[in-house]
Amino acid sequence: MRQLLPQYLLFLLPLSMAAPATAQMDGLFAPWSDLLDEHLIEQPLDGGGLVSAFKYREALEDDTTHQRLAEQREALAGFDTDSLKTREQATAFWLNAYNFFMAAHILEERPDGELVDSVWDYGGRLNPFRANVFERELFDVGGTMMSLDGIEKDTLLGEAFRQRGWADARVHFAVNCASVGCPPLRNVPYTADNVDELLRENTRKAFLTHYQLRVENDTLFVSSLFDWYEADFLAEADSIRD
């Protein structure tokens, strides 16, 4: 038995092969790292869970924010994704790209100059005649315009990653859709060295918050992630309960 919780509120080989991408990625997400360091709050919960909040208004008042956003966009637009030769490099890169683009869009696309109350204010659920922010190809990666869905569903969990054994359903606990019900945004970028540790930690900490999992007797109450991305989880386990 499952009951889904709503989550609509606002609030990232061998050494010889890894070297080119490692060199390219050194400092690649420095502007994003600075934004996280200065404007993200991580709040541990009793019981081991974790929630976080990005301080959008504070970031907008920071004179360095727009320059950092521009620098990060330029770096991603000029990055050669073919240089990502390992699962760790590729996963870390795309997780960072998703999370940066989501936050940057909220900071930069402000109807009437105001921050949106919810990402759905951009269209989709409340305005069915306009594609939602997750579907629009607004984000330049290596000269290709991509959508957030394209990064999450078609790249991180897409066929090319699956064929290489790189797809990992835990990425659903690492991409952050700027909603309270989403797994928390972390205060450091993902790297090839930390991505596996953070995926394990993110998943565990997410399960220790009531947004993602609540157990009452023999019933599991799980988040909408398990409905929307059921096939991804079932690719790695026999059932949602497992």
N, C-alpha and C positions, 0 to 999 in steps of 0.2 A: 504494500500500500504506500502511495506517495502523495504528498501534498506539497505543492510548489509555492515558494515564497516570492513575492514581487521584488523587483530590484530596479526601479525606474528613477529613484530620486538622485538629484545631482550630488551633490557635495562638491629575452637578447640569444689525427692522421700522423701521420708521421711528421717529424719536425721539418723535413725538407719541403713538405707540402703545406704545412701550416704557416711557415714564415711569411709569405707575401701578405696574407690576410692579417696576420698579427701585426705586421708593420703598418699596414693601412689603417687598422683599427686603433692603434695607439693614439689616444687623445681624440678619437673620432667623436665620442659622445661627451667631450668635456663641457660644452655649453649646457647640455641637458643635465649633466652631473652637478653643475653649479646651481641650476634652478632647483633641483631636488634638494641639494644641501641647504639652500637658503629658505625654501618655501614649503617643504613637506614636513608634516608632523606624523610620526608613527606613535600610536598609543597601544601599548600592550594591555590585554584584558585579563581579568582574573580567570584562571583556568588555562592560560596559555595561548589564547587567541590574540589576534592583532587587527586593528583597524588603522586607517591612515586618512589624512586630509591634506589636500593641496590648497594652499592659501592664495587663491586666484586674485583677490583684490589687493593683497599685499604685493604680489608679483607685478601687478599692473602699476603700482605706485613706485616700483623699483626702476630707476633710470636705466639700468643695465639689461632689463628683461627683453626689450624688443631687439636689441643688438644680439643677445644670446639666441633668440629664436631665429633670427636671420642667419647667423653663423651656422646653427645646427641644420637648418633647411639646406643651406648651400653645401655643407659637408655631405649630407645624404644624397643630394642631387648629383654630386660628383663621384659618389662611391661606386666601385666596380663590384657588384654582387657576385660575379663569377670567381672572385678571389676567395670566397668563403668555401673552404675545402673540407671542413670538419663539421660534425653535428653540433658540437659545442659553440663553435664560431657562428654558425648560421643561426642557431636558436637564439643565442644572446643578441645578435645583431637585429633580428626581426622583432624580438620582444621589445628592445629599446626603441626601435623605429615606431612601432605601434603606440607605445605609451607616450613618446614624445609628441607624435602627431595629434593624439587625442587631446593632450593638455594644450598644445599650441593652438589648436583650432578653437578651443574655448576662449583662450586669451585673445586671439586675433579676430575672430568672427563674432562681433557683439552687435546684435540688432539694436539700432537706435543708440549705439554706444554703451549698452548695458550688457552685463554678463547674463547668460541664459540661466533660468532656474533649473532646467533639465536639458539633457542632450536631445530629448525628443522635441524640444522647441525648435530645432533646426528643420523639422519636417519628418514625415514618415507616419508615425502613429496618430498625431493630431492633425496632420495635413497630408492626407493620402495621395495628393496630387504632386507631391514633391518627395524625391528619394530621401531616405534618412541619411544621417551623417556617416553611418557605417558603410553605406553602399556607394557613395560618391567617390569618384577617382580624382581626389584633390591633392594627393601627396606624391611628390617627385622623389623616386629612389633610383639613382643611377640613370636618369633620363627617361624613366618609365613612370607614368602617372598611375598610382595605385590607390585603392580604397582600404579602409581599415578591415573590412571583411576579406578583401583580397590578401592582406597580410596574414590574418588569423586563419581563415578557412581554406584559402587556396594555396598558401605558401607553407606556413608552419604545420598545417594539418592537411596539406594538399597531396596529390598523387605523387609528385616528384619526391617529396620528403618520405612518403610511405614506402616507395620503392627502394629507397636508400636506408630504410630502417630508422629514420630520424623523427618521424611523427611521434608526438608525446602528448597525451590528453592533459597532462598537468599544465600545459601552457594556458589552459583556461583559468588557472589560478595565478597567472603571471601577467596577462594582459589586463589592463584596467580601463573600463568604459566610462569613467567619471561618474559613477553612481555609488551610492552608499552600499547597495547590495553586492557590488563587485568585490572580488578578492582585493586585498589592499595593494596600493602602489607602494613600492619600496623606495628607500631613500638613497639607494646607490644604483647605478646602471648595472645591467647584466654583463658579464664577461665570460670568455671561454673557461676561465678558471673557477668562477663562482656559480655558473648557471645551474649545474646539477644540484649543488647544495641548496641554492635558493628555491629551486622547483620543489624539492622535498620539503623545505621549511614552509614555503608558501602554502602548499597543499595541507600540511598538518595544521598550520595556524588557521587557515580558512575553515577547516572542519571543526575547529574549537571555537567558532563564533556561531551565534544562532542564525546569522544570515545564510549560512551554507549547510548546516546540519544540526538537527535536534533529534534526540532519541527519547521516545516516550514508550516505555514498556517494550513491545515488539514492533513498534512502528518507527520508521525513519522519515523525518520531515526534511526534505532536501531542497536546495535552491533550484531555480529555473534553469541553471546551467545543465542539469542532468536531463532536462526535457529538450532544450534547444540542441544540445550536443550529445545526445544519447549514443549515437553511432560511434563517436570518438571514444567514449568510455567503454562501450561494449567491445570495441576492437582490442581492449587490453584486459578485460575481465569477463566472466561468464554472465554477470548480471549487474544491475545498478547497485544492488545491495553489496555484492562483492567489491 
